[in-house]
């Protein structure tokens, strides 16, 4: 079992690793997150089911699911950056997770080149399956593999423009023990920084990266780090009919936003599942609206201000099975609050279940109503 050490020791270790960089390289490293980098990490979109969340990582899938045509559409829609989610299986072999596979990296690099060629900035986000994350939660060897993978990948990407390429530790770690996650994340950030002194890194909270998880992060001494959280509130609205989100969400349908006891009362008769009915009643009493969402984002902003760090919200959105007009209203309310508090955002997702674009690979089109909710203009 990994022995927990004090925050002070973690910071000393991190400082020592940063100091190990060559004087010429370290001198180029920024002392904080440059305003230009903060600006580019606004108005973003997640790329899902491409290099992650797919049972197919064949060359055919990786070269055809998202293409140069998609990258051009994303740029035309007005997005400034993308969150390029990758699975460990798309960069390394299962028996050597800390060693990059040269053939896999050719496909990875080609995808990155394609996105950058459109003038988009890119968050390179490790987005593994739950078995990878659960191993990290319990197994010290898995931690070393994670650290080793990022040390190699950051070194591989270190020559990329640090104004346009960013590294994110891991999506929704599922590590419930906040102390353990803080130790793990500190080690990964140190490895990234040792390999890429000039790049901005993105840290996240334990477990599911929600607002409460953000508040459990121990910030690091490295000032060129942005702190990320996800906002899927109100969950029973944003995830209604989502089969992967548990029985309560799966059995909810036509859930309104904003919420009130009166609005919820109208749909209760059609909800057969008792647990879903009870949660729906609670959702109505909570009276979710723009003001309530603003309060949540204000809470995140207060945490950032308290710790003197830059924030971003790398995931928010509403599943497309929600009522269409209410879906757009909720997206607009979250986006407006994030912009009010000067927090960068990256909506989930481009062409999946929460999408801003509809259609099949190779023939996608922008959804003008979702774009309007995001404050963006329809692509021409």
CORWO-V699021 format. One record per helix or strand. SS is the DSSP state (hx for helix, st for strand). FROM is the first residue (numbers start at 1). TO is the last residue. If there is no record, write none. Layout:
ss: (SS:SS)
from: (FROM:FROM)
to: (TO:TO)
//
This chain:
ss: (hx:hx:hx:st:hx:hx:st:hx:st:st:hx:st:hx:hx:st:hx:st:hx:st:hx:hx:hx:hx:hx:hx:st:hx:st:st:st:hx)
from: (7:23:35:44:59:68:81:88:92:96:102:121:130:140:165:178:201:211:225:235:243:247:261:274:290:310:324:344:357:365:368)
to: (19:28:40:51:64:76:86:90:93:100:117:126:138:157:168:195:204:214:231:238:245:250:270:286:307:316:340:347:358:366:373)
//
